């Protein structure tokens, strides 16, 4: 054999040996075993066209009227502390990143003077013909970005029904003339 061929084959084998050695060594040094339990599981909501796809979860939700019958506004004031970085709740309070929430219950959606609402919220309000009744507040506070696409509100929502009811009871108390509580036996209004 030619000496140049021997040198070429030797160089190739030497390179393969070095690369394999580095690979084995780096695997030993930087090996990260799979965790026994995942730290955070992302659950994607399935979009279904029929009753079996999404109707079951909605049917399991307790109507807000029933939850408000036993809601505690004092606990809701504690939940409202999550909101104070973006909203005020006192009469005549200033707008922050979000509008002032004094007297918000039964106020037309996207109608607080001096606040510039996002296009998503304006669409949801249907030209201020829809009001922040108890059903709409419950619906929106569960997951703002999910229920009102395009809203500028970056809050993830209040997932626990009882916490949401407490918060809504507190929001109701932020008024000189609080709106009457809904009948716990009445059927909830459909959300569109």
PEBELZI-V738197 format. One record per residue. RES is the residue in three letters. PSI is psi in degrees with one decimal (* if undefined). NEAR is the number of other ideal C-beta (glycine too) atoms within 10 Angstrom. D_FIRST is the distance of its C-alpha to the first C-alpha in Angstrom with 1 decimal. Layout:
# PEBELZI-V738197
[[RES/PSI/NEAR/D_FIRST] [RES/PSI/NEAR/D_FIRST]]
This chain:
# PEBELZI-V738197
[[UNK/154.6/6/0.0] [UNK/144.8/7/3.7] [UNK/-29.5/7/6.4] [UNK/-36.5/8/8.5] [UNK/-43.3/9/7.0] [UNK/-42.5/10/7.1] [UNK/-39.9/10/10.5] [UNK/-45.3/11/11.7] [UNK/-40.5/11/11.2] [UNK/-40.9/10/12.8] [UNK/-41.5/10/15.5] [UNK/-48.2/10/16.3] [UNK/-39.5/10/16.7] [UNK/-41.5/10/18.7] [UNK/-44.3/10/20.9] [UNK/-42.9/10/21.6] [UNK/-44.8/10/22.5] [UNK/-45.0/10/24.8] [UNK/-42.1/10/26.5] [UNK/-40.7/10/27.2] [UNK/-44.3/10/28.6] [UNK/-40.7/10/30.8] [UNK/-46.5/10/32.0] [UNK/-43.3/10/32.9] [UNK/-43.6/10/34.6] [UNK/-35.8/10/36.6] [UNK/-39.5/9/37.7] [UNK/-37.3/8/39.1] [UNK/-45.8/7/40.8] [UNK/19.2/7/42.2] [UNK/128.0/7/42.8] [UNK/107.5/5/46.2] [UNK/154.2/5/47.6] [UNK/138.9/5/49.7] [UNK/150.4/7/53.5] [UNK/-37.6/5/55.7] [UNK/134.4/5/58.3] [UNK/143.0/8/57.8] [UNK/-39.7/5/59.6] [UNK/123.0/4/61.1] [UNK/128.8/6/61.1] [UNK/119.3/5/61.6] [UNK/117.8/5/63.8] [UNK/134.6/5/63.9] [UNK/132.6/9/67.1] [UNK/134.3/8/66.8] [UNK/120.9/7/68.6] [UNK/150.8/11/70.3] [UNK/-18.4/7/72.6] [UNK/-176.4/7/74.9] [UNK/-35.8/10/77.1] [UNK/-27.4/8/74.5] [UNK/-52.4/11/72.0] [UNK/-6.8/14/74.0] [UNK/-27.7/11/77.6] [UNK/-42.7/10/77.4] [UNK/-39.1/10/76.6] [UNK/-34.6/9/79.3] [UNK/-27.2/8/81.8] [UNK/-16.2/7/81.2] [UNK/138.6/13/82.2] [UNK/134.2/12/85.6] [UNK/142.4/19/87.9] [UNK/-31.6/25/88.6] [UNK/-40.2/20/92.4] [UNK/-38.6/17/92.1] [UNK/-36.5/21/89.9] [UNK/-25.4/19/92.2] [UNK/-29.5/15/95.1] [UNK/14.5/11/93.7] [UNK/152.7/21/91.7] [UNK/110.3/13/92.3] [UNK/-30.2/18/92.5] [UNK/-40.3/10/92.2] [UNK/-34.8/16/88.8] [UNK/-31.7/21/88.0] [UNK/-36.3/17/88.8] [UNK/-42.6/13/86.0] [UNK/-35.6/21/83.6] [UNK/-20.9/18/84.9] [UNK/-26.5/8/83.5] [UNK/-26.6/14/80.0] [UNK/-19.2/19/81.6] [UNK/-13.8/11/83.3] [UNK/-21.7/10/80.2] [UNK/-17.8/16/80.7] [UNK/152.7/21/84.3] [UNK/161.1/18/87.8] [UNK/1.9/18/90.5] [UNK/156.0/10/93.7] [UNK/127.5/11/96.4] [UNK/10.6/7/95.8] [UNK/154.9/14/92.4] [UNK/155.8/9/89.9] [UNK/144.8/16/86.9] [UNK/-133.8/14/83.6] [UNK/-32.6/11/80.2] [UNK/167.8/18/82.1] [UNK/160.8/23/85.8] [UNK/139.2/21/88.6] [UNK/11.0/24/89.3] [UNK/131.7/18/93.0] [UNK/37.5/19/94.8] [UNK/-29.7/21/91.6] [UNK/123.7/21/92.8] [UNK/10.6/16/94.2] [UNK/145.0/18/93.3] [UNK/140.0/14/91.7] [UNK/139.4/23/87.9] [UNK/43.1/24/86.4] [UNK/0.8/16/89.9] [UNK/126.6/17/90.3] [UNK/140.5/7/91.6] [UNK/4.8/8/89.5] [UNK/134.7/14/86.2] [UNK/106.9/10/83.5] [UNK/152.6/19/82.0] [UNK/161.0/14/78.6] [UNK/-37.5/12/78.4] [UNK/-41.8/18/77.4] [UNK/-37.0/20/80.6] [UNK/-39.7/17/82.7] [UNK/-42.1/15/81.4] [UNK/-33.0/22/82.1] [UNK/-16.4/19/85.7] [UNK/47.8/12/86.4] [UNK/35.1/11/88.4] [UNK/23.9/13/90.1] [UNK/-13.8/8/91.7] [UNK/139.1/15/89.8] [UNK/158.6/16/91.1] [UNK/68.6/22/89.5] [UNK/178.7/17/91.3] [UNK/-39.3/24/90.3] [UNK/-43.4/17/87.9] [UNK/-39.8/20/86.1] [UNK/-45.3/22/85.8] [UNK/-45.7/24/84.4] [UNK/-48.6/22/82.0] [UNK/-44.3/22/80.7] [UNK/-19.2/23/80.5] [UNK/-46.6/16/78.3] [UNK/87.1/15/75.4] [UNK/-48.0/21/76.3] [UNK/-29.0/15/73.1] [UNK/-43.1/13/72.8] [UNK/-23.7/16/76.4] [UNK/82.1/20/76.8] [UNK/135.0/11/73.5] [UNK/-1.8/12/73.4] [UNK/148.2/21/75.7] [UNK/-7.1/16/75.0] [UNK/115.7/18/76.0] [UNK/6.0/10/72.9] [UNK/137.2/17/74.5] [UNK/-25.6/11/72.7] [UNK/169.4/14/76.0] [UNK/107.9/21/78.1] [UNK/-35.7/10/76.7] [UNK/127.5/11/79.4] [UNK/-43.3/16/82.4] [UNK/-37.6/15/84.9] [UNK/-40.6/18/83.6] [UNK/-43.2/24/83.8] [UNK/-41.7/29/87.4] [UNK/-43.0/25/88.3] [UNK/-43.9/25/86.8] [UNK/-37.3/25/88.7] [UNK/-38.8/25/91.9] [UNK/-44.2/22/91.4] [UNK/-36.4/28/90.9] [UNK/-36.7/22/94.1] [UNK/-14.2/14/95.9] [UNK/64.9/22/94.9] [UNK/146.9/16/97.8] [UNK/-26.6/7/101.5] [UNK/82.6/6/102.2] [UNK/141.3/15/99.4] [UNK/145.2/17/98.7] [UNK/148.5/9/100.1] [UNK/146.7/13/97.7] [UNK/159.6/18/96.7] [UNK/121.7/10/98.1] [UNK/-18.2/13/95.8] [UNK/-3.5/9/96.6] [UNK/149.8/11/95.8] [UNK/141.2/8/92.7] [UNK/149.1/16/90.0] [UNK/143.0/15/89.7] [UNK/139.1/6/86.7] [UNK/129.4/11/84.0] [UNK/*/7/82.6]]
